[in-house]
Amino acid sequence: MASQEIIREEPTRGSFINDPRIRGLFFQTLVVILLFSSIWWIVHNVIENLQRLHIASGFGFLKSRAGFDISDTPIAYTSDSTYLRALVVGLLNTIIVAVAGIVLATIVGFTIGIGRLSHNWLIRKICTVYVEIFRNIPPLLVIFFWYSGVLAVLPPPRESIHLPFGSFLNQRGFYLPRAVWGDGSWLIGVAFLLAIAMAWFVAHKARQRQRATGQQFPVFWTSVALIVGLPVLAFLLGGMPLTFDFPKQSTFNLTGGFWVKPEFLSLLLALSFYTAAFIAEIVRAGIRGVSKGQTEAAAALGLRSGPVLRLVVVPQAMRIVIPPLTSQYLNLTKNSSLAIAIGYPDLTATAGTVLNQTGQAVEGVFIMMIAYLVLSLVTSAVMNVVNARMALVER
């Protein structure tokens, strides 16, 4: 008995180094000390260099007059505006091109991804060539291709290409009609928001009904009728407070309408078509990840290929597609910083101009880092919500 008790007690003996809890605590403490020491060294070094160069630190310069113009201004801005407003303009330009690029890249990417699985040999090969070309070229070269190889070779304004609905396309960009809203137009916006809320309510109740009874409700067409019908009804009741300012050709240029400049257009097309190549492969992999038995079971029920793809395959593939799709959205947002190469005034270009004028390098880089970090976190949060709604729920 005594020998057995001695054998049981022996494993608990030993040095502190052999204790996994103490060893783990030691290494964690060491890592924290090294991390804070590195941060302190970097901050101390930056402060010493700023003092040596007689550069004042802080963000007080944001209230000073900017003194430079910006070509694309989604909000009111002049050279007499502050540096802060200039940075806000750059941030808004980044958000606009990122959101528009994400929407266009998603549409093109899903189309190409599904096309790669088509039974039509020609469509399948065209989609394959598209993917292999765009995803093997650096995004900066794609931007230059659209800016210098496509838009730059368009005809001059005098020989503009006439497009439907009174639009024009030439070397200076894309001109299209501009909507001019009159009195009472706010009713249309209220009706549109109300229609979205009603469409969400209908979809929520339809899901509850399907889970309880198994009966489906035409949610899509009902939502389309609400989102289109209510604003149209408000438009008619408000006295049709909408007119259009069409672009007109003059001797040397076009006047009126809404002008999309070639810098924005080339950046949007480049980022969208480049990212769409990666999204296409993600979509193809997601569809391939759905069990073939699901397609066979849907076909056995008499469903055609279109409804099978839309109702059976794609909803299941989205659970595989969404996580890597989030990474592509983040890449597109961050790749928009390449706009500086063609002169589009995004956040990076605007902050670079502010940095050069003020010499506030640390503050300028910090503002850019925080802005892109917030954009990425917001994008990730939205996609995480979508991913959670698409996940399987155990009953």
MIDRENPA-796957 format. One record per residue (C-alpha): residue number from 1; x, y, z. Coordinates in Angstrom, 1 decimal, always signed. Layout:
// MIDRENPA-796957
- nr  xx  yy  zz
- NUM  X  Y  Z
...
END
This chain:
// MIDRENPA-796957
- nr  xx  yy  zz
- 1  +0.0  +0.0  +0.0
- 2  +2.8  +2.4  +0.9
- 3  +4.5  +1.7  -2.4
- 4  +1.3  +2.4  -4.4
- 5  +0.8  +5.7  -2.6
- 6  +4.4  +6.7  -3.5
- 7  +3.9  +5.9  -7.1
- 8  +0.7  +8.0  -7.3
- 9  +2.4  +11.0  -5.8
- 10  +5.5  +10.9  -8.1
- 11  +3.7  +12.5  -11.2
- 12  +2.9  +15.6  -9.2
- 13  +6.5  +16.3  -8.4
- 14  +8.8  +18.2  -10.6
- 15  +10.1  +21.7  -11.5
- 16  +7.8  +24.7  -12.4
- 17  +9.0  +24.5  -16.0
- 18  +7.3  +21.2  -16.4
- 19  +4.0  +22.6  -15.3
- 20  +2.1  +23.4  -18.5
- 21  +0.0  +26.1  -16.8
- 22  +3.0  +28.0  -15.3
- 23  +4.9  +27.5  -18.6
- 24  +2.1  +28.9  -20.6
- 25  +1.7  +31.9  -18.3
- 26  +5.4  +32.6  -18.5
- 27  +5.5  +32.7  -22.3
- 28  +2.3  +34.7  -22.5
- 29  +3.8  +37.3  -20.1
- 30  +7.0  +37.3  -22.1
- 31  +5.1  +38.0  -25.3
- 32  +3.1  +40.8  -23.7
- 33  +6.3  +42.4  -22.4
- 34  +8.0  +42.2  -25.8
- 35  +4.9  +43.6  -27.6
- 36  +4.6  +46.6  -25.3
- 37  +8.3  +47.2  -25.4
- 38  +8.2  +47.2  -29.2
- 39  +5.3  +49.7  -29.2
- 40  +7.1  +51.9  -26.7
- 41  +10.3  +51.9  -28.8
- 42  +8.4  +52.8  -32.0
- 43  +6.4  +55.6  -30.3
- 44  +9.5  +57.0  -28.6
- 45  +11.5  +56.9  -31.9
- 46  +8.7  +58.7  -33.7
- 47  +8.5  +61.4  -31.1
- 48  +12.2  +62.0  -31.1
- 49  +12.3  +62.2  -34.9
- 50  +9.4  +64.7  -35.0
- 51  +11.1  +66.8  -32.4
- 52  +14.4  +66.7  -34.3
- 53  +12.6  +67.8  -37.5
- 54  +10.6  +70.4  -35.6
- 55  +7.3  +68.9  -36.8
- 56  +4.3  +69.5  -34.5
- 57  +2.2  +66.4  -33.9
- 58  -1.6  +66.3  -33.4
- 59  -4.7  +66.6  -35.6
- 60  -5.1  +70.4  -35.4
- 61  -4.1  +70.7  -39.0
- 62  -7.4  +69.2  -40.1
- 63  -9.1  +72.6  -39.4
- 64  -6.7  +74.5  -41.7
- 65  -7.5  +75.5  -45.3
- 66  -6.8  +72.8  -47.8
- 67  -5.9  +75.0  -50.7
- 68  -6.3  +72.3  -53.5
- 69  -9.1  +71.2  -55.7
- 70  -10.6  +67.8  -56.1
- 71  -12.0  +66.6  -59.4
- 72  -14.8  +64.3  -58.1
- 73  -16.7  +65.8  -55.2
- 74  -19.9  +63.9  -54.0
- 75  -20.4  +66.7  -51.5
- 76  -19.8  +70.5  -51.6
- 77  -16.1  +71.2  -51.6
- 78  -13.8  +74.1  -52.7
- 79  -10.1  +74.9  -52.2
- 80  -11.2  +77.0  -49.3
- 81  -12.5  +74.0  -47.4
- 82  -10.6  +72.4  -44.6
- 83  -8.3  +69.4  -44.8
- 84  -10.9  +67.4  -42.8
- 85  -13.5  +68.0  -45.5
- 86  -11.0  +67.0  -48.2
- 87  -10.4  +63.7  -46.4
- 88  -14.2  +63.2  -46.1
- 89  -14.5  +63.7  -49.9
- 90  -11.8  +61.1  -50.5
- 91  -13.4  +58.7  -48.1
- 92  -16.8  +59.1  -49.8
- 93  -15.2  +58.5  -53.2
- 94  -13.6  +55.3  -51.9
- 95  -17.0  +54.1  -50.5
- 96  -18.8  +54.9  -53.7
- 97  -16.4  +53.0  -55.9
- 98  -16.2  +50.1  -53.4
- 99  -20.0  +49.7  -53.1
- 100  -20.5  +50.0  -56.9
- 101  -17.6  +47.6  -57.5
- 102  -18.9  +45.0  -55.1
- 103  -22.4  +45.1  -56.7
- 104  -21.0  +44.8  -60.3
- 105  -18.4  +42.2  -59.4
- 106  -21.0  +40.1  -57.7
- 107  -23.3  +40.1  -60.7
- 108  -20.5  +39.4  -63.2
- 109  -18.8  +36.9  -60.9
- 110  -22.0  +34.8  -60.4
- 111  -22.8  +34.9  -64.1
- 112  -19.3  +33.7  -65.1
- 113  -19.2  +31.1  -62.3
- 114  -22.4  +29.6  -63.4
- 115  -21.4  +29.9  -67.0
- 116  -18.3  +27.8  -66.3
- 117  -20.6  +24.9  -65.4
- 118  -22.8  +25.3  -68.5
- 119  -23.4  +22.4  -70.8
- 120  -22.8  +24.7  -73.7
- 121  -19.2  +24.2  -74.8
- 122  -18.7  +27.7  -76.2
- 123  -20.1  +29.5  -73.1
- 124  -18.1  +27.3  -70.8
- 125  -14.8  +28.0  -72.7
- 126  -15.4  +31.8  -72.9
- 127  -16.0  +31.9  -69.1
- 128  -12.9  +29.9  -68.5
- 129  -10.7  +32.2  -70.7
- 130  -12.2  +35.2  -68.9
- 131  -11.2  +33.8  -65.5
- 132  -7.7  +32.7  -66.5
- 133  -6.9  +36.0  -68.0
- 134  -8.2  +38.4  -65.3
- 135  -7.1  +36.5  -62.3
- 136  -3.5  +36.1  -63.6
- 137  -3.0  +39.9  -64.3
- 138  -2.1  +42.4  -61.5
- 139  -5.0  +44.7  -60.7
- 140  -2.9  +47.8  -61.5
- 141  -2.4  +46.6  -65.1
- 142  -6.1  +45.9  -65.4
- 143  -6.7  +49.5  -64.3
- 144  -4.3  +50.8  -66.9
- 145  -5.9  +48.6  -69.5
- 146  -9.3  +50.1  -69.0
- 147  -8.0  +53.7  -68.6
- 148  -5.4  +53.8  -71.4
- 149  -6.4  +50.9  -73.7
- 150  -10.2  +51.2  -73.7
- 151  -11.5  +54.6  -72.6
- 152  -8.6  +56.6  -74.0
- 153  -9.2  +55.3  -77.6
- 154  -12.8  +56.3  -77.6
- 155  -13.8  +59.1  -80.0
- 156  -13.5  +62.8  -79.0
- 157  -16.6  +64.7  -77.7
- 158  -17.5  +65.9  -81.2
- 159  -17.9  +62.3  -82.4
- 160  -19.4  +60.9  -79.2
- 161  -21.0  +57.4  -79.3
- 162  -24.8  +57.8  -79.0
- 163  -26.3  +55.4  -76.5
- 164  -30.0  +54.7  -75.6
- 165  -31.9  +57.1  -73.3
- 166  -30.0  +60.2  -74.5
- 167  -26.6  +59.0  -73.2
- 168  -23.2  +59.6  -74.8
- 169  -19.8  +57.9  -74.4
- 170  -16.5  +59.5  -75.4
- 171  -12.9  +60.0  -74.2
- 172  -14.0  +62.3  -71.4
- 173  -16.4  +59.8  -69.9
- 174  -20.0  +58.7  -69.8
- 175  -22.8  +61.2  -70.0
- 176  -26.3  +60.2  -69.0
- 177  -29.5  +62.0  -68.1
- 178  -29.7  +63.6  -64.6
- 179  -32.8  +63.3  -62.5
- 180  -34.2  +66.6  -61.3
- 181  -36.6  +66.1  -58.4
- 182  -39.3  +68.7  -57.6
- 183  -41.6  +69.5  -54.7
- 184  -43.2  +66.5  -53.1
- 185  -40.5  +64.1  -54.2
- 186  -39.9  +63.1  -50.6
- 187  -43.1  +61.0  -50.8
- 188  -41.3  +58.7  -53.3
- 189  -38.5  +58.1  -50.8
- 190  -40.9  +57.4  -48.0
- 191  -42.9  +55.0  -50.2
- 192  -39.7  +53.2  -51.2
- 193  -38.6  +52.7  -47.5
- 194  -42.1  +51.6  -46.6
- 195  -42.1  +49.1  -49.5
- 196  -38.8  +47.6  -48.3
- 197  -40.2  +47.2  -44.8
- 198  -43.4  +45.6  -46.1
- 199  -41.4  +43.3  -48.4
- 200  -39.3  +42.2  -45.4
- 201  -42.5  +41.6  -43.4
- 202  -44.0  +39.5  -46.2
- 203  -40.8  +37.4  -46.5
- 204  -40.7  +36.8  -42.8
- 205  -44.3  +35.7  -42.6
- 206  -43.9  +33.5  -45.7
- 207  -41.0  +31.7  -44.1
- 208  -43.1  +31.1  -40.9
- 209  -46.0  +29.8  -43.1
- 210  -43.7  +27.5  -45.1
- 211  -42.2  +26.0  -41.9
- 212  -45.6  +25.4  -40.4
- 213  -47.6  +24.2  -43.4
- 214  -45.0  +23.6  -46.1
- 215  -46.9  +25.9  -48.5
- 216  -44.9  +28.5  -50.4
- 217  -45.8  +32.1  -51.1
- 218  -44.6  +34.1  -54.1
- 219  -42.3  +36.3  -52.1
- 220  -40.2  +37.5  -55.0
- 221  -42.9  +38.8  -57.2
- 222  -44.8  +40.3  -54.2
- 223  -41.7  +42.1  -53.1
- 224  -41.1  +43.4  -56.7
- 225  -44.7  +44.6  -56.8
- 226  -44.3  +46.4  -53.5
- 227  -40.9  +48.0  -54.2
- 228  -42.0  +49.2  -57.7
- 229  -45.7  +49.8  -57.2
- 230  -45.6  +51.9  -54.0
- 231  -43.0  +54.5  -55.3
- 232  -44.9  +54.7  -58.6
- 233  -48.1  +55.3  -56.8
- 234  -46.4  +58.0  -54.7
- 235  -45.0  +59.5  -57.8
- 236  -48.4  +59.8  -59.4
- 237  -50.0  +61.2  -56.3
- 238  -47.2  +63.7  -55.8
- 239  -47.9  +65.2  -59.3
- 240  -45.0  +63.4  -61.0
- 241  -42.3  +65.7  -59.5
- 242  -39.5  +64.4  -61.8
- 243  -37.8  +65.8  -64.8
- 244  -34.6  +64.9  -66.6
- 245  -31.7  +67.1  -67.7
- 246  -30.4  +65.4  -70.8
- 247  -26.8  +66.0  -72.0
- 248  -26.4  +68.1  -75.1
- 249  -23.7  +68.2  -77.6
- 250  -22.0  +71.6  -78.2
- 251  -19.1  +72.6  -80.4
- 252  -16.3  +71.2  -78.3
- 253  -17.9  +69.3  -75.4
- 254  -21.1  +68.1  -73.9
- 255  -23.2  +70.1  -71.4
- 256  -25.9  +69.1  -69.0
- 257  -26.8  +65.7  -67.7
- 258  -24.7  +63.6  -65.3
- 259  -21.0  +63.2  -66.0
- 260  -19.2  +60.0  -65.1
- 261  -15.5  +60.8  -65.5
- 262  -13.1  +58.2  -67.1
- 263  -11.0  +57.9  -64.0
- 264  -14.0  +56.6  -62.0
- 265  -15.3  +54.5  -64.8
- 266  -12.0  +52.8  -65.5
- 267  -11.4  +52.1  -61.8
- 268  -14.9  +50.7  -61.4
- 269  -14.7  +48.4  -64.4
- 270  -11.1  +47.3  -63.6
- 271  -11.8  +46.4  -59.9
- 272  -15.2  +44.8  -60.8
- 273  -13.9  +42.6  -63.7
- 274  -10.7  +41.7  -61.8
- 275  -12.5  +40.7  -58.6
- 276  -15.3  +38.9  -60.6
- 277  -12.8  +36.4  -61.9
- 278  -12.1  +35.2  -58.3
- 279  -15.8  +35.4  -57.3
- 280  -16.5  +33.1  -60.3
- 281  -14.2  +30.5  -59.1
- 282  -15.7  +30.7  -55.6
- 283  -19.2  +30.3  -57.0
- 284  -18.1  +27.4  -59.2
- 285  -16.5  +25.7  -56.2
- 286  -19.6  +26.3  -54.1
- 287  -21.9  +24.8  -56.6
- 288  -19.6  +21.8  -57.0
- 289  -19.7  +21.4  -53.2
- 290  -23.5  +20.7  -53.3
- 291  -24.2  +17.0  -53.4
- 292  -25.2  +15.7  -56.8
- 293  -28.0  +13.9  -55.2
- 294  -29.8  +17.2  -54.5
- 295  -29.9  +17.9  -58.2
- 296  -31.1  +14.4  -59.0
- 297  -33.8  +14.6  -56.3
- 298  -35.1  +17.9  -57.7
- 299  -35.1  +16.6  -61.2
- 300  -37.0  +13.5  -60.0
- 301  -39.7  +15.9  -58.6
- 302  -40.1  +17.3  -62.1
- 303  -38.3  +20.6  -61.6
- 304  -36.6  +22.1  -64.7
- 305  -32.9  +23.1  -64.7
- 306  -33.6  +26.8  -64.0
- 307  -35.7  +26.3  -60.8
- 308  -33.3  +23.6  -59.7
- 309  -30.4  +26.0  -59.9
- 310  -32.3  +28.9  -58.3
- 311  -34.2  +27.0  -55.6
- 312  -32.0  +24.0  -54.7
- 313  -28.4  +24.4  -55.8
- 314  -27.6  +28.1  -55.2
- 315  -29.1  +28.4  -51.7
- 316  -27.0  +25.5  -50.5
- 317  -23.9  +26.7  -52.3
- 318  -24.2  +30.1  -50.6
- 319  -23.2  +28.5  -47.3
- 320  -19.9  +27.6  -49.0
- 321  -19.6  +30.8  -51.0
- 322  -20.2  +33.5  -48.5
- 323  -17.0  +33.2  -46.3
- 324  -14.5  +33.4  -49.2
- 325  -16.7  +36.0  -50.9
- 326  -16.2  +38.3  -47.9
- 327  -12.5  +38.2  -48.5
- 328  -12.9  +39.3  -52.1
- 329  -15.1  +42.2  -51.0
- 330  -12.4  +43.3  -48.6
- 331  -9.8  +42.9  -51.3
- 332  -11.8  +45.0  -53.7
- 333  -12.2  +47.8  -51.1
- 334  -8.5  +47.8  -50.4
- 335  -7.5  +47.6  -54.1
- 336  -9.4  +50.9  -54.6
- 337  -6.3  +52.6  -53.2
- 338  -4.6  +51.9  -56.6
- 339  -6.8  +54.7  -57.9
- 340  -3.9  +57.1  -57.3
- 341  -2.3  +55.7  -60.4
- 342  -4.9  +57.2  -62.7
- 343  -5.7  +60.3  -60.7
- 344  -9.0  +59.3  -59.1
- 345  -9.3  +61.2  -55.8
- 346  -9.9  +58.4  -53.4
- 347  -8.9  +58.4  -49.8
- 348  -5.3  +57.4  -50.4
- 349  -4.8  +60.1  -53.1
- 350  -6.5  +62.8  -51.0
- 351  -4.6  +61.9  -47.8
- 352  -1.4  +61.8  -49.8
- 353  -1.9  +65.4  -50.9
- 354  -2.8  +66.5  -47.4
- 355  +0.3  +64.6  -46.1
- 356  +2.6  +66.3  -48.6
- 357  +1.3  +69.8  -47.8
- 358  +1.3  +69.6  -44.1
- 359  +4.1  +67.2  -43.4
- 360  +1.9  +65.3  -40.9
- 361  +3.0  +61.9  -42.1
- 362  +2.2  +59.9  -38.9
- 363  -1.3  +61.4  -38.6
- 364  -2.0  +61.0  -42.3
- 365  -1.0  +57.3  -42.4
- 366  -3.0  +56.8  -39.1
- 367  -6.1  +58.3  -40.7
- 368  -5.8  +56.1  -43.7
- 369  -5.2  +52.9  -41.6
- 370  -8.2  +53.7  -39.4
- 371  -10.5  +54.5  -42.4
- 372  -9.7  +51.2  -44.2
- 373  -9.9  +49.3  -41.0
- 374  -13.4  +50.6  -40.3
- 375  -14.5  +49.9  -43.9
- 376  -13.2  +46.4  -43.7
- 377  -14.8  +45.7  -40.3
- 378  -18.2  +47.0  -41.5
- 379  -18.0  +44.9  -44.6
- 380  -17.1  +41.8  -42.5
- 381  -19.9  +42.5  -40.0
- 382  -22.5  +42.8  -42.8
- 383  -21.3  +39.6  -44.4
- 384  -21.2  +37.8  -41.1
- 385  -24.9  +38.7  -40.6
- 386  -25.7  +37.3  -44.1
- 387  -23.7  +34.2  -43.4
- 388  -25.5  +33.6  -40.1
- 389  -28.9  +33.9  -41.8
- 390  -27.8  +31.4  -44.5
- 391  -26.4  +28.9  -42.0
- 392  -28.3  +25.7  -41.3
- 393  -30.4  +25.9  -38.1
- 394  -30.8  +22.6  -36.1
- 395  -34.3  +21.9  -34.9
END
